[in-house]
Amino acid sequence: MFFKKKPEDVQDDIIVVKKPAPNTCGGTYATQRKNAPTEIQSQEMTLFSADSSFTTMVVDINAGEQRVDYICAFAAPAMEGTFLYLYKRYRFTDTKPETAFVKENVMPKLTQLVNEQGMAKGNGYHSNTAGLPENFGGSVDIRYASGEQISFSNNQCPIISYETGQKIIEVFESAMQGERISLPDVADIVRIRFDEQRKNGGFTKAELTINADGTGINKKQSRYDDPKVFESEKPVEPEVVESIRQYIAACGMLAWGSMPCSEFPLNDNKHLTFVLKDGTEITVNDSRLLPGAINSGFFNIELEMTTKH
């Protein structure tokens, strides 16, 4: 789920296992990090991220049990508890992604699962075959307070066993049944501000004021390569305002300030500020380590405020 540029010392540790012949279109490019640990000493996990397809795997399932074809699971400490995201797709039934901020510290259970399932055995191996469908394989990114990391991916085939996938689901679903951390009600948001500062001195600012009847007014200012500032003010339909509130709720954006940050932020110059009825202001940026389906909420709101209105 996460592919990032590695520091130079890690890049020097990487060997090319397989690559296409010169001037070949497509093919497989695979690398192995030579010193990637296959046993983790730390017992303090700070990030769990795993997704894998199982469509090509032959599995035995019990009568009446649905076969899982794909999972995407993410967990990280947040707000004195744990943020959880789980998406699973069955052979004949799709489901909606689930998110939860729970009071339980779920990371020790995930640490135990990773150790018992030997998930570090494939550490450091990454393979990409051009032209394959999305979600045909998968990736794992697991991090620890010690700096140790488990990272491997392959878009050609399942990267974890079906049993491991089932155990991941069990841990997540069990934890999601526990007591949750309450977030502010998105219905209490009365104003949303977007701010982007560009290196050339340009900027884009937008402010959406939400009226009592559910409609809104979006005011925007932009400056690009010249001193001229472009301004606009447009009404926003209640359906759009509600969709923005749903993005915020579904993505848990009001708690992003407690989520882990990316070491290589791409959009730390972009911020959203949510103003509540009581005057409380919550500001978040777009440089968090999150599943793509969650992180896209920021872009969707940015698009509504800076492009569509």
DRENDO-1510 file (C-alpha; in Angstrom, 1 decimal, always signed):
<recs>
REC; n; res; u; v; w
REC; 1; MET; +0.0; +0.0; +0.0 .
REC; 2; PHE; +2.9; +2.3; +0.6 .
REC; 3; PHE; +5.8; +2.7; -1.8 .
REC; 4; LYS; +8.4; +5.3; -0.9 .
REC; 5; LYS; +11.9; +6.4; -1.7 .
REC; 6; LYS; +14.4; +4.7; +0.6 .
REC; 7; PRO; +17.2; +6.4; +2.4 .
REC; 8; GLU; +20.6; +6.0; +0.7 .
REC; 9; ASP; +22.0; +3.5; +3.2 .
REC; 10; VAL; +19.0; +1.3; +2.6 .
REC; 11; GLN; +19.2; +1.7; -1.2 .
REC; 12; ASP; +22.9; +0.5; -1.0 .
REC; 13; ASP; +21.6; -2.6; +0.7 .
REC; 14; ILE; +19.3; -3.6; -2.2 .
REC; 15; ILE; +20.2; -6.0; -4.9 .
REC; 16; VAL; +18.4; -6.6; -8.2 .
REC; 17; VAL; +17.1; -10.2; -8.4 .
REC; 18; LYS; +15.4; -10.0; -11.7 .
REC; 19; LYS; +14.9; -7.4; -14.4 .
REC; 20; PRO; +13.7; -7.3; -18.0 .
REC; 21; ALA; +16.2; -7.5; -20.8 .
REC; 22; PRO; +17.3; -4.2; -22.3 .
REC; 23; ASN; +14.8; -2.5; -24.6 .
REC; 24; THR; +12.1; -5.0; -23.5 .
REC; 25; CYS; +8.6; -3.7; -22.9 .
REC; 26; GLY; +7.1; -5.0; -19.7 .
REC; 27; GLY; +8.5; -7.9; -17.8 .
REC; 28; THR; +9.3; -8.4; -14.1 .
REC; 29; TYR; +11.6; -6.2; -11.9 .
REC; 30; ALA; +12.4; -7.7; -8.5 .
REC; 31; THR; +14.7; -6.6; -5.7 .
REC; 32; GLN; +15.9; -8.0; -2.4 .
REC; 33; ARG; +17.2; -6.0; +0.6 .
REC; 34; LYS; +20.2; -8.1; +1.7 .
REC; 35; ASN; +20.1; -7.2; +5.4 .
REC; 36; ALA; +16.3; -7.3; +5.9 .
REC; 37; PRO; +15.7; -9.1; +9.2 .
REC; 38; THR; +13.7; -12.3; +9.1 .
REC; 39; GLU; +13.2; -12.2; +12.9 .
REC; 40; ILE; +12.0; -9.0; +14.7 .
REC; 41; GLN; +13.3; -8.3; +18.2 .
REC; 42; SER; +11.0; -5.4; +19.0 .
REC; 43; GLN; +7.7; -6.1; +20.7 .
REC; 44; GLU; +6.4; -2.5; +20.1 .
REC; 45; MET; +4.6; -2.3; +16.8 .
REC; 46; THR; +3.9; +1.2; +15.5 .
REC; 47; LEU; +2.2; +0.5; +12.1 .
REC; 48; PHE; +0.5; -2.5; +10.5 .
REC; 49; SER; -0.4; -2.4; +6.9 .
REC; 50; ALA; -1.2; -5.5; +4.8 .
REC; 51; ASP; -3.2; -6.2; +1.6 .
REC; 52; SER; -3.3; -9.3; -0.4 .
REC; 53; SER; -5.4; -11.0; -3.1 .
REC; 54; PHE; -6.3; -14.7; -2.7 .
REC; 55; THR; -8.1; -15.2; -6.0 .
REC; 56; THR; -5.5; -17.5; -7.5 .
REC; 57; MET; -5.1; -19.5; -4.3 .
REC; 58; VAL; -6.7; -22.9; -3.8 .
REC; 59; VAL; -8.2; -23.1; -0.3 .
REC; 60; ASP; -10.4; -25.4; +1.7 .
REC; 61; ILE; -13.4; -23.7; +3.3 .
REC; 62; ASN; -16.1; -25.0; +5.6 .
REC; 63; ALA; -19.6; -25.5; +4.3 .
REC; 64; GLY; -21.5; -22.2; +4.4 .
REC; 65; GLU; -18.4; -20.2; +4.8 .
REC; 66; GLN; -17.7; -17.4; +2.4 .
REC; 67; ARG; -14.4; -17.4; +0.6 .
REC; 68; VAL; -12.3; -14.3; +1.0 .
REC; 69; ASP; -10.7; -13.1; -2.3 .
REC; 70; TYR; -9.0; -9.9; -1.0 .
REC; 71; ILE; -8.2; -8.1; +2.2 .
REC; 72; CYS; -6.7; -4.7; +3.1 .
REC; 73; ALA; -6.0; -4.0; +6.7 .
REC; 74; PHE; -4.3; -1.1; +8.5 .
REC; 75; ALA; -3.7; -0.3; +12.1 .
REC; 76; ALA; -1.8; +2.4; +14.0 .
REC; 77; PRO; -1.8; +3.9; +17.5 .
REC; 78; ALA; -4.0; +7.0; +17.6 .
REC; 79; MET; -5.8; +9.1; +20.2 .
REC; 80; GLU; -4.8; +7.0; +23.2 .
REC; 81; GLY; -6.1; +3.9; +21.3 .
REC; 82; THR; -5.9; +2.4; +17.9 .
REC; 83; PHE; -7.1; +3.4; +14.4 .
REC; 84; LEU; -8.3; +0.4; +12.4 .
REC; 85; TYR; -9.3; +0.1; +8.8 .
REC; 86; LEU; -10.5; -3.2; +7.2 .
REC; 87; TYR; -11.7; -4.0; +3.8 .
REC; 88; LYS; -12.5; -7.5; +2.6 .
REC; 89; ARG; -14.0; -8.8; -0.6 .
REC; 90; TYR; -15.6; -12.2; -0.9 .
REC; 91; ARG; -15.9; -14.4; -4.0 .
REC; 92; PHE; -19.5; -13.4; -4.7 .
REC; 93; THR; -20.1; -10.6; -2.2 .
REC; 94; ASP; -18.4; -7.2; -1.8 .
REC; 95; THR; -18.5; -5.3; +1.4 .
REC; 96; LYS; -17.9; -1.7; +2.5 .
REC; 97; PRO; -14.6; -0.7; +4.2 .
REC; 98; GLU; -14.8; -0.4; +8.0 .
REC; 99; THR; -13.0; +2.1; +10.1 .
REC; 100; ALA; -12.9; +2.5; +13.8 .
REC; 101; PHE; -11.0; +4.4; +16.6 .
REC; 102; VAL; -11.0; +1.9; +19.5 .
REC; 103; LYS; -9.8; +2.4; +23.0 .
REC; 104; GLU; -8.0; -0.9; +23.1 .
REC; 105; ASN; -4.3; -1.0; +22.2 .
REC; 106; VAL; -4.6; -3.6; +19.3 .
REC; 107; MET; -0.9; -3.5; +18.4 .
REC; 108; PRO; +0.3; -6.2; +20.8 .
REC; 109; LYS; -2.2; -8.7; +19.3 .
REC; 110; LEU; -1.0; -7.8; +15.8 .
REC; 111; THR; +2.6; -8.2; +17.0 .
REC; 112; GLN; +1.8; -11.7; +18.3 .
REC; 113; LEU; +0.0; -12.6; +15.0 .
REC; 114; VAL; +3.0; -11.4; +12.9 .
REC; 115; ASN; +5.4; -13.5; +15.0 .
REC; 116; GLU; +3.2; -16.6; +15.0 .
REC; 117; GLN; +2.6; -16.5; +11.2 .
REC; 118; GLY; +6.2; -15.8; +10.4 .
REC; 119; MET; +5.4; -12.8; +8.3 .
REC; 120; ALA; +9.0; -11.5; +8.5 .
REC; 121; LYS; +10.2; -14.5; +6.4 .
REC; 122; GLY; +9.7; -12.7; +3.1 .
REC; 123; ASN; +11.1; -9.4; +4.4 .
REC; 124; GLY; +12.9; -7.2; +1.9 .
REC; 125; TYR; +11.6; -8.8; -1.3 .
REC; 126; HIS; +9.7; -6.6; -3.8 .
REC; 127; SER; +8.5; -7.7; -7.3 .
REC; 128; ASN; +6.5; -5.9; -9.9 .
REC; 129; THR; +5.3; -7.4; -13.2 .
REC; 130; ALA; +4.1; -4.8; -15.7 .
REC; 131; GLY; +0.6; -5.1; -17.1 .
REC; 132; LEU; -1.0; -7.1; -14.3 .
REC; 133; PRO; -4.4; -6.1; -12.9 .
REC; 134; GLU; -4.6; -4.1; -9.7 .
REC; 135; ASN; -4.9; -6.1; -6.5 .
REC; 136; PHE; -3.6; -9.2; -8.2 .
REC; 137; GLY; -1.0; -9.6; -5.5 .
REC; 138; GLY; -0.3; -7.4; -2.4 .
REC; 139; SER; +2.1; -5.7; -0.1 .
REC; 140; VAL; +3.1; -5.6; +3.6 .
REC; 141; ASP; +4.5; -2.7; +5.6 .
REC; 142; ILE; +4.9; -3.3; +9.3 .
REC; 143; ARG; +7.0; -1.0; +11.6 .
REC; 144; TYR; +8.3; -1.0; +15.1 .
REC; 145; ALA; +9.5; +1.5; +17.6 .
REC; 146; SER; +13.0; +0.1; +17.4 .
REC; 147; GLY; +13.2; +1.1; +13.7 .
REC; 148; GLU; +12.9; -2.5; +12.5 .
REC; 149; GLN; +10.5; -3.0; +9.6 .
REC; 150; ILE; +8.9; -5.8; +7.6 .
REC; 151; SER; +8.3; -4.8; +4.0 .
REC; 152; PHE; +7.6; -7.0; +1.0 .
REC; 153; SER; +5.4; -6.9; -2.1 .
REC; 154; ASN; +4.5; -8.8; -5.2 .
REC; 155; ASN; +1.8; -7.8; -7.7 .
REC; 156; GLN; +1.8; -11.3; -9.3 .
REC; 157; CYS; +0.5; -13.5; -6.6 .
REC; 158; PRO; -0.8; -13.7; -3.0 .
REC; 159; ILE; +1.9; -12.6; -0.5 .
REC; 160; ILE; +0.4; -14.1; +2.7 .
REC; 161; SER; -1.3; -17.4; +3.4 .
REC; 162; TYR; -5.1; -17.6; +3.4 .
REC; 163; GLU; -4.8; -18.6; +7.1 .
REC; 164; THR; -2.9; -15.5; +7.9 .
REC; 165; GLY; -5.5; -13.4; +6.1 .
REC; 166; GLN; -8.3; -15.0; +8.1 .
REC; 167; LYS; -6.4; -14.4; +11.4 .
REC; 168; ILE; -5.9; -10.7; +10.4 .
REC; 169; ILE; -9.7; -10.4; +9.8 .
REC; 170; GLU; -10.4; -12.1; +13.2 .
REC; 171; VAL; -8.2; -9.7; +15.1 .
REC; 172; PHE; -9.6; -6.6; +13.4 .
REC; 173; GLU; -13.2; -7.6; +13.6 .
REC; 174; SER; -12.9; -8.5; +17.3 .
REC; 175; ALA; -11.2; -5.2; +18.1 .
REC; 176; MET; -13.9; -3.3; +16.2 .
REC; 177; GLN; -16.5; -4.7; +18.5 .
REC; 178; GLY; -14.8; -3.0; +21.5 .
REC; 179; GLU; -15.3; +0.4; +23.0 .
REC; 180; ARG; -14.7; +3.2; +20.6 .
REC; 181; ILE; -13.2; +6.7; +21.0 .
REC; 182; SER; -15.7; +9.4; +20.2 .
REC; 183; LEU; -14.9; +12.0; +17.6 .
REC; 184; PRO; -16.7; +15.3; +17.2 .
REC; 185; ASP; -19.9; +15.1; +15.2 .
REC; 186; VAL; -19.4; +16.2; +11.6 .
REC; 187; ALA; -22.8; +17.8; +11.8 .
REC; 188; ASP; -21.2; +20.4; +14.1 .
REC; 189; ILE; -18.8; +21.6; +11.3 .
REC; 190; VAL; -19.8; +25.1; +10.3 .
REC; 191; ARG; -16.8; +26.1; +8.2 .
REC; 192; ILE; -14.0; +24.4; +6.3 .
REC; 193; ARG; -10.8; +26.1; +5.1 .
REC; 194; PHE; -8.4; +24.8; +2.6 .
REC; 195; ASP; -4.9; +26.3; +2.2 .
REC; 196; GLU; -2.1; +25.4; -0.2 .
REC; 197; GLN; +1.2; +27.3; -0.3 .
REC; 198; ARG; +3.4; +26.8; -3.4 .
REC; 199; LYS; +7.2; +27.2; -3.6 .
REC; 200; ASN; +6.9; +30.0; -6.2 .
REC; 201; GLY; +4.9; +32.2; -3.8 .
REC; 202; GLY; +1.6; +31.1; -5.3 .
REC; 203; PHE; -1.3; +29.8; -3.2 .
REC; 204; THR; -4.8; +28.5; -3.3 .
REC; 205; LYS; -7.2; +29.3; -0.5 .
REC; 206; ALA; -10.8; +28.3; -0.1 .
REC; 207; GLU; -13.4; +28.7; +2.6 .
REC; 208; LEU; -16.7; +26.8; +2.7 .
REC; 209; THR; -19.2; +28.3; +5.1 .
REC; 210; ILE; -22.1; +26.0; +5.9 .
REC; 211; ASN; -25.5; +27.6; +6.4 .
REC; 212; ALA; -28.2; +26.4; +8.8 .
REC; 213; ASP; -30.3; +25.0; +5.9 .
REC; 214; GLY; -27.4; +22.7; +4.8 .
REC; 215; THR; -26.4; +24.8; +1.8 .
REC; 216; GLY; -23.0; +26.5; +1.6 .
REC; 217; ILE; -21.0; +29.4; +0.2 .
REC; 218; ASN; -17.5; +28.6; -1.1 .
REC; 219; LYS; -15.1; +31.5; -1.5 .
REC; 220; LYS; -11.8; +30.9; -3.3 .
REC; 221; GLN; -8.5; +32.9; -3.9 .
REC; 222; SER; -5.7; +31.7; -6.1 .
REC; 223; ARG; -2.4; +33.1; -7.3 .
REC; 224; TYR; -0.1; +31.4; -9.7 .
REC; 225; ASP; +3.1; +32.7; -11.5 .
REC; 226; ASP; +2.1; +36.4; -11.6 .
REC; 227; PRO; +0.9; +38.8; -8.9 .
REC; 228; LYS; -2.7; +38.7; -10.0 .
REC; 229; VAL; -5.1; +37.1; -7.5 .
REC; 230; PHE; -8.1; +35.3; -8.8 .
REC; 231; GLU; -11.2; +35.3; -6.6 .
REC; 232; SER; -14.6; +33.6; -6.8 .
REC; 233; GLU; -17.7; +33.0; -4.7 .
REC; 234; LYS; -20.2; +30.2; -5.5 .
REC; 235; PRO; -23.1; +28.6; -3.8 .
REC; 236; VAL; -22.8; +24.9; -2.8 .
REC; 237; GLU; -25.8; +22.6; -2.9 .
REC; 238; PRO; -26.8; +20.7; +0.3 .
REC; 239; GLU; -26.0; +17.4; -1.3 .
REC; 240; VAL; -22.4; +18.5; -1.9 .
REC; 241; VAL; -22.1; +19.7; +1.7 .
REC; 242; GLU; -23.4; +16.4; +3.0 .
REC; 243; SER; -21.0; +14.4; +0.8 .
REC; 244; ILE; -18.1; +16.5; +2.2 .
REC; 245; ARG; -19.2; +15.8; +5.7 .
REC; 246; GLN; -19.5; +12.1; +4.9 .
REC; 247; TYR; -15.9; +12.1; +3.5 .
REC; 248; ILE; -14.7; +13.6; +6.8 .
REC; 249; ALA; -16.6; +11.0; +8.9 .
REC; 250; ALA; -15.7; +7.9; +6.8 .
REC; 251; CYS; -12.0; +8.8; +6.8 .
REC; 252; GLY; -11.8; +9.8; +10.4 .
REC; 253; MET; -10.3; +13.1; +9.4 .
REC; 254; LEU; -11.0; +14.8; +12.7 .
REC; 255; ALA; -8.4; +12.5; +14.3 .
REC; 256; TRP; -5.7; +12.7; +11.6 .
REC; 257; GLY; -3.6; +14.9; +13.9 .
REC; 258; SER; -2.8; +11.8; +16.0 .
REC; 259; MET; -2.0; +9.6; +13.0 .
REC; 260; PRO; +1.5; +8.6; +12.0 .
REC; 261; CYS; +3.2; +11.0; +9.5 .
REC; 262; SER; +5.0; +10.0; +6.3 .
REC; 263; GLU; +8.8; +10.3; +6.4 .
REC; 264; PHE; +8.6; +11.6; +2.9 .
REC; 265; PRO; +5.6; +13.9; +2.8 .
REC; 266; LEU; +4.5; +15.0; -0.7 .
REC; 267; ASN; +1.7; +17.4; +0.3 .
REC; 268; ASP; +2.6; +18.8; +3.7 .
REC; 269; ASN; +2.0; +22.3; +2.2 .
REC; 270; LYS; -1.7; +21.5; +2.0 .
REC; 271; HIS; -4.0; +21.9; +5.0 .
REC; 272; LEU; -7.7; +21.5; +5.8 .
REC; 273; THR; -9.1; +23.3; +8.9 .
REC; 274; PHE; -12.5; +22.3; +10.3 .
REC; 275; VAL; -14.3; +24.8; +12.5 .
REC; 276; LEU; -17.0; +23.5; +14.9 .
REC; 277; LYS; -20.0; +25.3; +16.3 .
REC; 278; ASP; -18.3; +25.9; +19.6 .
REC; 279; GLY; -15.3; +27.6; +17.9 .
REC; 280; THR; -13.0; +24.6; +18.1 .
REC; 281; GLU; -10.6; +24.4; +15.1 .
REC; 282; ILE; -9.0; +21.1; +13.9 .
REC; 283; THR; -6.3; +21.3; +11.3 .
REC; 284; VAL; -4.9; +18.3; +9.3 .
REC; 285; ASN; -2.6; +17.9; +6.4 .
REC; 286; ASP; -2.2; +15.4; +3.6 .
REC; 287; SER; +1.0; +13.7; +4.7 .
REC; 288; ARG; -0.3; +10.9; +6.9 .
REC; 289; LEU; +0.5; +7.2; +6.5 .
REC; 290; LEU; -3.0; +5.9; +5.6 .
REC; 291; PRO; -4.6; +3.4; +3.3 .
REC; 292; GLY; -5.3; +5.0; -0.1 .
REC; 293; ALA; -9.0; +4.7; +0.3 .
REC; 294; ILE; -8.8; +6.8; +3.5 .
REC; 295; ASN; -6.2; +9.3; +2.3 .
REC; 296; SER; -8.3; +10.0; -0.8 .
REC; 297; GLY; -10.8; +11.8; +1.4 .
REC; 298; PHE; -8.5; +14.8; +1.6 .
REC; 299; PHE; -8.2; +15.0; -2.2 .
REC; 300; ASN; -12.0; +14.7; -2.6 .
REC; 301; ILE; -12.6; +17.7; -0.4 .
REC; 302; GLU; -9.9; +19.7; -2.0 .
REC; 303; LEU; -11.4; +18.9; -5.4 .
REC; 304; GLU; -14.8; +20.1; -4.3 .
REC; 305; MET; -13.5; +23.3; -2.8 .
REC; 306; THR; -10.8; +24.4; -5.3 .
REC; 307; THR; -12.0; +23.0; -8.7 .
REC; 308; LYS; -15.7; +22.2; -8.8 .
REC; 309; HIS; -16.9; +25.2; -6.8 .
</recs>
